Amino acid sequence: MSIVYETMYILRPDLGDEQVEQAITKYQNLLKEQGAGEIQIQNRGKRRLAYEIKKQRDGVYIQFNYTAPATAIAPLERAMRLSEEVIRYLTTKQEVKEDKADKADKADQAAVPA
């Protein structure tokens, strides 16, 4: 079963545009190999960090929104942890809002005695 996730990660500010694109592609391909789908990528650009991380004051923010099996997260985060270019990352599970029709169907199914 696929779950909706959001992964936000920060790349070193000294990377060039091409290196940033290579990093995005690398993690996107890693997610696809793990069975992820519907990957939406947002490059939020270079921003000032709230506090210094690994002697860096700025970072390039990248956000991924995707659906994936729960087993896809550990390999992604391991690759980011071992990477020299990623200075921080965070993956969160997103709450998916169900349609009212879906809820009504589920309520009807629950109300019907088996």
ABEGO torsion letter per residue (X at the ends): XBBBBBBBBBBBAABBAAAAAAAAAAAAAAAAAAGBBGBBBBBAEBBBBABBBGGBABBBBBBBBBBBBAAAAAAAAAAAAABAABABBBBBBBBBBBBAAAAAAAAAAAABBX
